[in-house]
Amino acid sequence: MPAITEKGTTYYLEDISVGMAAEYTREVTGDLIQSFADASGDDNPLHLDEDYAKTTMFKGRIAHGMLSGSFLSTIFGTIFPGPGGIYLGQNLKFVAPVRIGDVVTARAEVDEVLADKGRVHFTCTCTVGGKNVIVGDAWIMPPRRGK
């Protein structure tokens, strides 16, 4: 089953089954990192100052981990389940850095549907060039038909 990638459709709880997945891909740019720093208030020089970042274990600037993590929020709020879904919780583990110019693919795949509780569990990853940079999971409450 191909991953859902189009924004704007609402998938109701009744439409969701184990194995369904969605993806969102975005290139990380210096401007995007700066915008995220401005919005979040996280102005750690590791993300914004190349001279400083060169002195760290990363040997250069890296994106905020939560910037890539926010691409999962893009999936849940706009792609799958889409508008009307409620983000209940997320666990993320940052396993590799994301750098300027990297193309991040966020993926969320349904691994459990709790229809009686109105909740769906997702396995989540963000990858760059096929390598995991984030692994985790999330609970989402999709909308129900007629409610």
mmCIF file of the C-alpha atoms, coordinates in Angstrom:
data_MODEL
# 
_entry.id   MODEL 
# 
loop_
_atom_site.group_PDB 
_atom_site.id 
_atom_site.type_symbol 
_atom_site.label_atom_id 
_atom_site.label_alt_id 
_atom_site.label_comp_id 
_atom_site.label_asym_id 
_atom_site.label_entity_id 
_atom_site.label_seq_id 
_atom_site.pdbx_PDB_ins_code 
_atom_site.Cartn_x 
_atom_site.Cartn_y 
_atom_site.Cartn_z 
_atom_site.occupancy 
_atom_site.B_iso_or_equiv 
_atom_site.pdbx_formal_charge 
_atom_site.auth_seq_id 
_atom_site.auth_comp_id 
_atom_site.auth_asym_id 
_atom_site.auth_atom_id 
_atom_site.pdbx_PDB_model_num 
ATOM 1   C CA . MET A 1 1   ? 0.000   0.000  0.000  1.00 0.00 ? 1   MET A CA 1 
ATOM 2   C CA . PRO A 1 2   ? 1.634   3.311  -1.040 1.00 0.00 ? 2   PRO A CA 1 
ATOM 3   C CA . ALA A 1 3   ? 2.084   6.030  1.557  1.00 0.00 ? 3   ALA A CA 1 
ATOM 4   C CA . ILE A 1 4   ? -0.393  8.904  1.614  1.00 0.00 ? 4   ILE A CA 1 
ATOM 5   C CA . THR A 1 5   ? 1.329   12.190 0.701  1.00 0.00 ? 5   THR A CA 1 
ATOM 6   C CA . GLU A 1 6   ? -1.429  14.617 -0.291 1.00 0.00 ? 6   GLU A CA 1 
ATOM 7   C CA . LYS A 1 7   ? -2.632  17.254 2.158  1.00 0.00 ? 7   LYS A CA 1 
ATOM 8   C CA . GLY A 1 8   ? -6.212  18.167 2.894  1.00 0.00 ? 8   GLY A CA 1 
ATOM 9   C CA . THR A 1 9   ? -8.177  14.903 3.113  1.00 0.00 ? 9   THR A CA 1 
ATOM 10  C CA . THR A 1 10  ? -9.574  13.835 6.470  1.00 0.00 ? 10  THR A CA 1 
ATOM 11  C CA . TYR A 1 11  ? -9.278  10.141 7.297  1.00 0.00 ? 11  TYR A CA 1 
ATOM 12  C CA . TYR A 1 12  ? -11.852 9.164  9.888  1.00 0.00 ? 12  TYR A CA 1 
ATOM 13  C CA . LEU A 1 13  ? -11.221 6.526  12.534 1.00 0.00 ? 13  LEU A CA 1 
ATOM 14  C CA . GLU A 1 14  ? -13.496 4.190  10.616 1.00 0.00 ? 14  GLU A CA 1 
ATOM 15  C CA . ASP A 1 15  ? -11.231 4.498  7.511  1.00 0.00 ? 15  ASP A CA 1 
ATOM 16  C CA . ILE A 1 16  ? -7.937  3.698  9.254  1.00 0.00 ? 16  ILE A CA 1 
ATOM 17  C CA . SER A 1 17  ? -6.332  0.252  9.433  1.00 0.00 ? 17  SER A CA 1 
ATOM 18  C CA . VAL A 1 18  ? -3.014  -1.259 10.453 1.00 0.00 ? 18  VAL A CA 1 
ATOM 19  C CA . GLY A 1 19  ? -0.381  -0.816 7.748  1.00 0.00 ? 19  GLY A CA 1 
ATOM 20  C CA . MET A 1 20  ? -1.650  2.500  6.404  1.00 0.00 ? 20  MET A CA 1 
ATOM 21  C CA . ALA A 1 21  ? 1.124   5.098  6.270  1.00 0.00 ? 21  ALA A CA 1 
ATOM 22  C CA . ALA A 1 22  ? 1.818   8.690  5.308  1.00 0.00 ? 22  ALA A CA 1 
ATOM 23  C CA . GLU A 1 23  ? 4.956   10.583 4.346  1.00 0.00 ? 23  GLU A CA 1 
ATOM 24  C CA . TYR A 1 24  ? 6.079   14.189 4.158  1.00 0.00 ? 24  TYR A CA 1 
ATOM 25  C CA . THR A 1 25  ? 9.394   15.280 2.615  1.00 0.00 ? 25  THR A CA 1 
ATOM 26  C CA . ARG A 1 26  ? 11.124  18.610 3.116  1.00 0.00 ? 26  ARG A CA 1 
ATOM 27  C CA . GLU A 1 27  ? 14.583  20.042 2.455  1.00 0.00 ? 27  GLU A CA 1 
ATOM 28  C CA . VAL A 1 28  ? 16.196  21.672 5.478  1.00 0.00 ? 28  VAL A CA 1 
ATOM 29  C CA . THR A 1 29  ? 17.646  25.087 4.637  1.00 0.00 ? 29  THR A CA 1 
ATOM 30  C CA . GLY A 1 30  ? 19.469  27.701 6.662  1.00 0.00 ? 30  GLY A CA 1 
ATOM 31  C CA . ASP A 1 31  ? 16.402  29.946 6.405  1.00 0.00 ? 31  ASP A CA 1 
ATOM 32  C CA . LEU A 1 32  ? 14.162  27.159 7.711  1.00 0.00 ? 32  LEU A CA 1 
ATOM 33  C CA . ILE A 1 33  ? 16.477  26.620 10.698 1.00 0.00 ? 33  ILE A CA 1 
ATOM 34  C CA . GLN A 1 34  ? 16.475  30.362 11.399 1.00 0.00 ? 34  GLN A CA 1 
ATOM 35  C CA . SER A 1 35  ? 12.670  30.515 11.173 1.00 0.00 ? 35  SER A CA 1 
ATOM 36  C CA . PHE A 1 36  ? 12.368  27.575 13.573 1.00 0.00 ? 36  PHE A CA 1 
ATOM 37  C CA . ALA A 1 37  ? 14.799  29.263 15.983 1.00 0.00 ? 37  ALA A CA 1 
ATOM 38  C CA . ASP A 1 38  ? 12.736  32.458 15.809 1.00 0.00 ? 38  ASP A CA 1 
ATOM 39  C CA . ALA A 1 39  ? 9.451   30.622 16.381 1.00 0.00 ? 39  ALA A CA 1 
ATOM 40  C CA . SER A 1 40  ? 10.716  28.353 19.168 1.00 0.00 ? 40  SER A CA 1 
ATOM 41  C CA . GLY A 1 41  ? 13.133  30.721 20.880 1.00 0.00 ? 41  GLY A CA 1 
ATOM 42  C CA . ASP A 1 42  ? 15.869  28.057 20.653 1.00 0.00 ? 42  ASP A CA 1 
ATOM 43  C CA . ASP A 1 43  ? 18.828  30.108 19.476 1.00 0.00 ? 43  ASP A CA 1 
ATOM 44  C CA . ASN A 1 44  ? 21.507  27.612 20.481 1.00 0.00 ? 44  ASN A CA 1 
ATOM 45  C CA . PRO A 1 45  ? 24.602  28.548 18.448 1.00 0.00 ? 45  PRO A CA 1 
ATOM 46  C CA . LEU A 1 46  ? 24.954  24.893 17.414 1.00 0.00 ? 46  LEU A CA 1 
ATOM 47  C CA . HIS A 1 47  ? 22.057  25.607 15.045 1.00 0.00 ? 47  HIS A CA 1 
ATOM 48  C CA . LEU A 1 48  ? 22.847  29.182 14.034 1.00 0.00 ? 48  LEU A CA 1 
ATOM 49  C CA . ASP A 1 49  ? 26.593  29.911 14.244 1.00 0.00 ? 49  ASP A CA 1 
ATOM 50  C CA . GLU A 1 50  ? 28.868  27.947 11.905 1.00 0.00 ? 50  GLU A CA 1 
ATOM 51  C CA . ASP A 1 51  ? 32.073  29.055 13.663 1.00 0.00 ? 51  ASP A CA 1 
ATOM 52  C CA . TYR A 1 52  ? 30.775  27.867 17.015 1.00 0.00 ? 52  TYR A CA 1 
ATOM 53  C CA . ALA A 1 53  ? 29.276  24.673 15.552 1.00 0.00 ? 53  ALA A CA 1 
ATOM 54  C CA . LYS A 1 54  ? 32.636  23.731 14.006 1.00 0.00 ? 54  LYS A CA 1 
ATOM 55  C CA . THR A 1 55  ? 34.038  23.418 17.554 1.00 0.00 ? 55  THR A CA 1 
ATOM 56  C CA . THR A 1 56  ? 31.461  20.784 18.523 1.00 0.00 ? 56  THR A CA 1 
ATOM 57  C CA . MET A 1 57  ? 31.332  17.040 17.949 1.00 0.00 ? 57  MET A CA 1 
ATOM 58  C CA . PHE A 1 58  ? 29.167  17.748 14.865 1.00 0.00 ? 58  PHE A CA 1 
ATOM 59  C CA . LYS A 1 59  ? 31.880  19.863 13.164 1.00 0.00 ? 59  LYS A CA 1 
ATOM 60  C CA . GLY A 1 60  ? 29.242  22.201 11.733 1.00 0.00 ? 60  GLY A CA 1 
ATOM 61  C CA . ARG A 1 61  ? 25.714  23.497 12.083 1.00 0.00 ? 61  ARG A CA 1 
ATOM 62  C CA . ILE A 1 62  ? 22.873  21.059 12.573 1.00 0.00 ? 62  ILE A CA 1 
ATOM 63  C CA . ALA A 1 63  ? 19.127  21.547 12.531 1.00 0.00 ? 63  ALA A CA 1 
ATOM 64  C CA . HIS A 1 64  ? 17.064  21.481 15.707 1.00 0.00 ? 64  HIS A CA 1 
ATOM 65  C CA . GLY A 1 65  ? 15.899  17.918 16.329 1.00 0.00 ? 65  GLY A CA 1 
ATOM 66  C CA . MET A 1 66  ? 12.377  19.172 16.849 1.00 0.00 ? 66  MET A CA 1 
ATOM 67  C CA . LEU A 1 67  ? 12.421  20.826 13.425 1.00 0.00 ? 67  LEU A CA 1 
ATOM 68  C CA . SER A 1 68  ? 12.546  17.390 11.816 1.00 0.00 ? 68  SER A CA 1 
ATOM 69  C CA . GLY A 1 69  ? 10.171  16.100 14.512 1.00 0.00 ? 69  GLY A CA 1 
ATOM 70  C CA . SER A 1 70  ? 7.692   18.791 13.505 1.00 0.00 ? 70  SER A CA 1 
ATOM 71  C CA . PHE A 1 71  ? 7.430   17.179 10.065 1.00 0.00 ? 71  PHE A CA 1 
ATOM 72  C CA . LEU A 1 72  ? 5.567   14.349 11.822 1.00 0.00 ? 72  LEU A CA 1 
ATOM 73  C CA . SER A 1 73  ? 3.113   16.946 13.120 1.00 0.00 ? 73  SER A CA 1 
ATOM 74  C CA . THR A 1 74  ? 2.651   18.044 9.502  1.00 0.00 ? 74  THR A CA 1 
ATOM 75  C CA . ILE A 1 75  ? 1.625   14.495 8.662  1.00 0.00 ? 75  ILE A CA 1 
ATOM 76  C CA . PHE A 1 76  ? -0.877  14.155 11.502 1.00 0.00 ? 76  PHE A CA 1 
ATOM 77  C CA . GLY A 1 77  ? -2.454  17.584 11.124 1.00 0.00 ? 77  GLY A CA 1 
ATOM 78  C CA . THR A 1 78  ? -2.604  17.921 7.358  1.00 0.00 ? 78  THR A CA 1 
ATOM 79  C CA . ILE A 1 79  ? -2.071  14.558 5.630  1.00 0.00 ? 79  ILE A CA 1 
ATOM 80  C CA . PHE A 1 80  ? -3.089  11.572 7.786  1.00 0.00 ? 80  PHE A CA 1 
ATOM 81  C CA . PRO A 1 81  ? -5.449  11.518 9.547  1.00 0.00 ? 81  PRO A CA 1 
ATOM 82  C CA . GLY A 1 82  ? -5.468  15.177 8.523  1.00 0.00 ? 82  GLY A CA 1 
ATOM 83  C CA . PRO A 1 83  ? -7.757  18.016 9.537  1.00 0.00 ? 83  PRO A CA 1 
ATOM 84  C CA . GLY A 1 84  ? -9.698  17.234 12.704 1.00 0.00 ? 84  GLY A CA 1 
ATOM 85  C CA . GLY A 1 85  ? -7.167  14.817 14.164 1.00 0.00 ? 85  GLY A CA 1 
ATOM 86  C CA . ILE A 1 86  ? -5.905  15.438 17.685 1.00 0.00 ? 86  ILE A CA 1 
ATOM 87  C CA . TYR A 1 87  ? -2.263  14.850 18.579 1.00 0.00 ? 87  TYR A CA 1 
ATOM 88  C CA . LEU A 1 88  ? -2.230  13.062 21.955 1.00 0.00 ? 88  LEU A CA 1 
ATOM 89  C CA . GLY A 1 89  ? 1.423   12.233 22.506 1.00 0.00 ? 89  GLY A CA 1 
ATOM 90  C CA . GLN A 1 90  ? 4.745   11.412 20.951 1.00 0.00 ? 90  GLN A CA 1 
ATOM 91  C CA . ASN A 1 91  ? 8.059   9.788  21.846 1.00 0.00 ? 91  ASN A CA 1 
ATOM 92  C CA . LEU A 1 92  ? 11.086  10.679 19.757 1.00 0.00 ? 92  LEU A CA 1 
ATOM 93  C CA . LYS A 1 93  ? 14.693  9.541  19.811 1.00 0.00 ? 93  LYS A CA 1 
ATOM 94  C CA . PHE A 1 94  ? 17.206  11.603 17.856 1.00 0.00 ? 94  PHE A CA 1 
ATOM 95  C CA . VAL A 1 95  ? 19.730  9.163  16.393 1.00 0.00 ? 95  VAL A CA 1 
ATOM 96  C CA . ALA A 1 96  ? 21.649  11.244 13.818 1.00 0.00 ? 96  ALA A CA 1 
ATOM 97  C CA . PRO A 1 97  ? 22.053  14.942 12.992 1.00 0.00 ? 97  PRO A CA 1 
ATOM 98  C CA . VAL A 1 98  ? 20.286  16.757 10.173 1.00 0.00 ? 98  VAL A CA 1 
ATOM 99  C CA . ARG A 1 99  ? 22.332  19.326 8.285  1.00 0.00 ? 99  ARG A CA 1 
ATOM 100 C CA . ILE A 1 100 ? 21.584  22.199 5.943  1.00 0.00 ? 100 ILE A CA 1 
ATOM 101 C CA . GLY A 1 101 ? 20.739  20.753 2.535  1.00 0.00 ? 101 GLY A CA 1 
ATOM 102 C CA . ASP A 1 102 ? 19.510  17.420 3.880  1.00 0.00 ? 102 ASP A CA 1 
ATOM 103 C CA . VAL A 1 103 ? 16.159  16.195 2.583  1.00 0.00 ? 103 VAL A CA 1 
ATOM 104 C CA . VAL A 1 104 ? 14.150  14.721 5.451  1.00 0.00 ? 104 VAL A CA 1 
ATOM 105 C CA . THR A 1 105 ? 11.365  12.214 4.862  1.00 0.00 ? 105 THR A CA 1 
ATOM 106 C CA . ALA A 1 106 ? 8.999   11.851 7.811  1.00 0.00 ? 106 ALA A CA 1 
ATOM 107 C CA . ARG A 1 107 ? 6.909   8.663  7.870  1.00 0.00 ? 107 ARG A CA 1 
ATOM 108 C CA . ALA A 1 108 ? 4.103   7.582  10.176 1.00 0.00 ? 108 ALA A CA 1 
ATOM 109 C CA . GLU A 1 109 ? 2.664   4.066  9.915  1.00 0.00 ? 109 GLU A CA 1 
ATOM 110 C CA . VAL A 1 110 ? -0.352  2.697  11.757 1.00 0.00 ? 110 VAL A CA 1 
ATOM 111 C CA . ASP A 1 111 ? 0.537   -0.260 13.947 1.00 0.00 ? 111 ASP A CA 1 
ATOM 112 C CA . GLU A 1 112 ? -2.533  -0.332 16.219 1.00 0.00 ? 112 GLU A CA 1 
ATOM 113 C CA . VAL A 1 113 ? -6.119  0.911  16.054 1.00 0.00 ? 113 VAL A CA 1 
ATOM 114 C CA . LEU A 1 114 ? -8.062  1.134  19.319 1.00 0.00 ? 114 LEU A CA 1 
ATOM 115 C CA . ALA A 1 115 ? -11.511 1.764  17.845 1.00 0.00 ? 115 ALA A CA 1 
ATOM 116 C CA . ASP A 1 116 ? -13.299 1.546  21.211 1.00 0.00 ? 116 ASP A CA 1 
ATOM 117 C CA . LYS A 1 117 ? -11.071 4.310  22.613 1.00 0.00 ? 117 LYS A CA 1 
ATOM 118 C CA . GLY A 1 118 ? -10.925 6.320  19.374 1.00 0.00 ? 118 GLY A CA 1 
ATOM 119 C CA . ARG A 1 119 ? -7.137  6.219  19.230 1.00 0.00 ? 119 ARG A CA 1 
ATOM 120 C CA . VAL A 1 120 ? -4.531  5.166  16.695 1.00 0.00 ? 120 VAL A CA 1 
ATOM 121 C CA . HIS A 1 121 ? -0.884  4.313  17.402 1.00 0.00 ? 121 HIS A CA 1 
ATOM 122 C CA . PHE A 1 122 ? 1.797   5.095  14.838 1.00 0.00 ? 122 PHE A CA 1 
ATOM 123 C CA . THR A 1 123 ? 5.412   4.066  14.406 1.00 0.00 ? 123 THR A CA 1 
ATOM 124 C CA . CYS A 1 124 ? 7.333   7.167  13.327 1.00 0.00 ? 124 CYS A CA 1 
ATOM 125 C CA . THR A 1 125 ? 10.627  7.757  11.548 1.00 0.00 ? 125 THR A CA 1 
ATOM 126 C CA . CYS A 1 126 ? 12.459  10.599 9.920  1.00 0.00 ? 126 CYS A CA 1 
ATOM 127 C CA . THR A 1 127 ? 15.151  9.640  7.447  1.00 0.00 ? 127 THR A CA 1 
ATOM 128 C CA . VAL A 1 128 ? 17.839  11.335 5.374  1.00 0.00 ? 128 VAL A CA 1 
ATOM 129 C CA . GLY A 1 129 ? 19.085  9.324  2.416  1.00 0.00 ? 129 GLY A CA 1 
ATOM 130 C CA . GLY A 1 130 ? 17.431  6.203  3.802  1.00 0.00 ? 130 GLY A CA 1 
ATOM 131 C CA . LYS A 1 131 ? 19.184  6.537  7.194  1.00 0.00 ? 131 LYS A CA 1 
ATOM 132 C CA . ASN A 1 132 ? 17.127  7.082  10.345 1.00 0.00 ? 132 ASN A CA 1 
ATOM 133 C CA . VAL A 1 133 ? 17.655  10.441 12.034 1.00 0.00 ? 133 VAL A CA 1 
ATOM 134 C CA . ILE A 1 134 ? 14.595  10.120 14.310 1.00 0.00 ? 134 ILE A CA 1 
ATOM 135 C CA . VAL A 1 135 ? 12.693  7.060  15.515 1.00 0.00 ? 135 VAL A CA 1 
ATOM 136 C CA . GLY A 1 136 ? 9.637   7.039  17.728 1.00 0.00 ? 136 GLY A CA 1 
ATOM 137 C CA . ASP A 1 137 ? 5.910   6.622  18.037 1.00 0.00 ? 137 ASP A CA 1 
ATOM 138 C CA . ALA A 1 138 ? 2.757   8.686  18.450 1.00 0.00 ? 138 ALA A CA 1 
ATOM 139 C CA . TRP A 1 139 ? -0.857  8.439  19.585 1.00 0.00 ? 139 TRP A CA 1 
ATOM 140 C CA . ILE A 1 140 ? -3.466  10.295 17.554 1.00 0.00 ? 140 ILE A CA 1 
ATOM 141 C CA . MET A 1 141 ? -7.238  10.676 18.000 1.00 0.00 ? 141 MET A CA 1 
ATOM 142 C CA . PRO A 1 142 ? -8.693  10.838 14.493 1.00 0.00 ? 142 PRO A CA 1 
ATOM 143 C CA . PRO A 1 143 ? -12.135 12.343 14.014 1.00 0.00 ? 143 PRO A CA 1 
ATOM 144 C CA . ARG A 1 144 ? -15.121 9.968  13.872 1.00 0.00 ? 144 ARG A CA 1 
ATOM 145 C CA . ARG A 1 145 ? -17.865 10.199 11.291 1.00 0.00 ? 145 ARG A CA 1 
ATOM 146 C CA . GLY A 1 146 ? -20.872 12.124 12.525 1.00 0.00 ? 146 GLY A CA 1 
ATOM 147 C CA . LYS A 1 147 ? -19.166 13.381 15.700 1.00 0.00 ? 147 LYS A CA 1 
# 
